[in-house]
């Protein structure tokens, strides 16, 4: 890629930015492209740098904003108060350490998830299934979903037992493999990770009418 960009620069092709996905977006690549003379627009890999920068952006809005509530929409692995993996400090953990109870994390899960998976040629529809104590309760609810506030639910012995033990929840990446559950699920203790959860029986693709 760098050789191609150097050739483009030498040929004086009129471009200011290089656009690519997370596959190429390592810190060394970003610095090398900048040295060639281009700025970068890219998806960023899951690194400490990525979530650290997201946390800094939130903190900037808190410092310079008008005090309004900030709503952050993100992947379960980013917004939880505890790291979903051992490899990086997630956004939610960083914000919880900074803001304490001022950060309120709501996770999501579903027994059946239909989603668009990224491929070399675009996207293809895929379906994964994962059962746990939380989403097993969704099918019997009106609308096949429910919200549970952990601070209230933990006062009930049955709920406290569910929330205090490990649950395997769906954690998808748009281009990640789905051959076995270990590729698209992660184990959490709900009450340590979130303040509440929205649980669905089934989620499907969003359709927009333009």
C-alpha positions in Angstrom: 0.0 0.0 0.0 2.8 2.5 0.9 4.6 1.8 -2.4 1.4 2.5 -4.2 0.8 5.8 -2.4 4.4 6.9 -3.0 3.9 6.3 -6.7 0.6 8.3 -6.6 2.4 11.2 -4.9 5.3 11.1 -7.4 2.7 11.2 -10.2 1.2 14.3 -8.7 -2.3 12.7 -8.5 -4.5 15.4 -6.8 -5.5 13.8 -3.5 -5.5 15.0 0.1 -6.8 11.9 1.9 -6.4 8.2 1.9 -9.5 6.2 2.8 -9.4 2.6 4.0 -10.8 0.2 6.6 -9.3 -1.1 9.9 -7.2 -3.7 8.1 -4.5 -1.2 7.4 -5.0 1.2 10.3 -2.0 0.4 12.5 -0.2 3.4 14.2 2.9 2.7 12.0 0.8 2.9 8.8 -0.8 6.1 9.8 2.5 7.8 10.5 4.0 6.5 7.3 1.1 7.8 5.2 1.4 11.1 6.9 5.1 11.3 6.1 4.2 10.7 2.4 2.0 13.7 2.5 -1.6 12.4 2.9 -4.1 12.6 5.7 -6.1 9.5 6.6 -9.8 8.7 7.0 -10.1 5.1 8.4 -11.7 2.7 10.7 -9.5 2.1 13.7 -8.5 -1.3 15.1 -9.4 -2.2 18.7 -6.3 -0.8 20.5 -5.7 1.1 23.6 -5.3 4.1 21.4 -8.8 3.8 19.9 -10.8 3.7 23.1 -8.5 6.2 24.8 -9.2 8.8 22.0 -12.9 8.1 22.2 -12.8 8.7 26.0 -10.8 12.0 25.4 -13.5 13.1 23.0 -16.3 12.5 25.5 -14.3 14.3 28.2 -13.9 17.3 25.8 -17.6 17.5 25.3 -18.2 17.3 29.1 -15.7 20.2 29.6 -16.9 22.4 26.8 -20.6 21.5 26.6 -23.7 22.9 28.3 -24.0 20.1 30.9 -26.6 18.2 28.9 -26.7 14.4 29.0 -24.4 12.7 26.5 -25.7 9.6 24.9 -23.0 7.2 23.6 -24.1 4.4 21.2 -21.5 1.7 21.0 -20.5 -2.0 20.9 -21.0 -3.9 24.2 -17.2 -4.4 24.2 -16.7 -0.6 24.2 -19.3 0.7 26.7 -19.1 -1.8 29.5 -17.5 -0.7 32.8 -15.2 -3.7 32.6 -12.9 -4.8 29.8 -14.4 -7.4 27.5 -10.9 -8.7 26.6 -7.5 -8.6 28.2 -5.9 -6.6 25.4 -7.1 -3.0 26.0 -8.9 -0.6 28.3 -12.3 -0.1 26.9 -14.1 3.3 26.6 -16.6 2.4 29.3 -13.9 1.5 31.8 -12.0 4.7 31.1 -15.1 6.8 31.6 -16.2 4.9 34.7 -12.8 5.5 36.3 -13.1 9.2 35.5 -16.8 9.8 36.2 -17.8 7.1 38.6 -21.6 7.0 38.9 -21.8 9.8 36.4 -21.3 7.1 33.8 -24.3 4.7 33.2 -23.8 1.8 30.9 -26.6 -0.1 29.2 -25.7 -3.3 27.4 -27.8 -5.3 24.9 -28.2 -8.9 24.0 -30.5 -11.2 21.9 -30.9 -14.9 21.6 -31.1 -14.6 17.8 -29.2 -11.9 15.9 -29.5 -11.3 12.1 -26.9 -8.9 10.8 -24.9 -7.7 7.8 -21.5 -9.2 7.7 -18.8 -7.4 5.8 -17.2 -9.4 2.9 -14.7 -8.5 0.2 -17.6 -7.8 -2.2 -19.8 -5.8 0.2 -22.1 -7.4 2.8 -24.0 -10.6 3.3 -26.9 -11.4 5.7 -25.9 -13.8 8.5 -27.6 -15.2 11.6 -26.1 -16.3 14.9 -27.8 -17.7 18.0 -26.7 -17.6 21.6 -28.8 -18.5 24.7 -28.3 -17.4 28.3 -30.4 -16.8 31.4 -31.2 -13.2 30.3 -32.4 -13.7 26.8 -34.3 -16.8 27.7 -36.8 -14.5 29.5 -37.4 -12.2 26.5 -39.7 -14.5 24.4 -42.4 -14.3 27.0 -42.5 -10.5 27.2 -44.7 -8.1 25.3 -42.8 -7.2 22.2 -40.2 -9.9 22.8 -37.9 -7.6 24.6 -37.4 -6.0 28.1 -35.2 -3.6 30.0 -33.8 -4.5 33.4 -32.3 -1.9 35.8 -29.7 -3.8 37.8 -29.8 -1.5 40.9 -33.5 -2.5 41.3 -33.3 -6.1 40.1 -30.4 -7.1 42.3 -32.7 -6.7 45.4 -34.6 -9.8 44.1 -32.8 -13.0 45.0 -33.5 -14.7 41.6 -32.4 -11.7 39.6 -29.4 -11.2 41.8 -28.3 -14.8 41.1 -28.6 -14.3 37.3 -26.8 -11.0 37.3 -24.0 -12.1 39.5 -22.8 -15.1 37.5 -21.1 -15.3 34.2 -23.3 -15.0 31.1 -22.3 -15.4 27.5 -23.6 -12.5 25.5 -23.4 -11.8 21.7 -20.5 -9.6 20.7 -20.2 -9.2 17.0 -17.7 -7.6 14.6 -19.1 -6.8 11.2 -16.5 -8.9 9.4 -15.7 -11.4 12.1 -16.1 -15.2 11.7 -19.2 -17.0 13.1 -18.2 -20.6 12.7 -18.2 -21.2 16.5 -19.7 -19.3 19.4 -16.3 -18.3 20.8 -15.9 -16.0 17.7 -19.0 -14.0 18.3 -19.7 -14.1 22.1 -18.0 -12.9 25.2 -18.4 -13.9 28.9 -19.3 -11.2 31.4 -20.7 -10.8 34.9 -23.6 -8.5 34.0 -23.7 -6.6 37.3 -20.0 -5.8 37.1 -20.1 -4.7 33.5 -23.3 -2.8 33.0 -25.9 -0.7 35.0 -28.7 -2.3 33.0 -29.5 -4.2 29.9 -32.0 -4.2 27.0 -32.7 -7.9 26.2 -34.3 -9.1 23.0 -35.6 -12.5 21.8 -34.6 -11.7 18.2 -33.1 -8.7 16.4 -33.0 -8.3 12.6 -31.7 -5.8 10.0 -33.0 -2.2 10.1 -34.9 -1.1 7.1 -35.0 2.6 6.2 -37.6 4.0 3.9 -36.1 7.0 2.0 
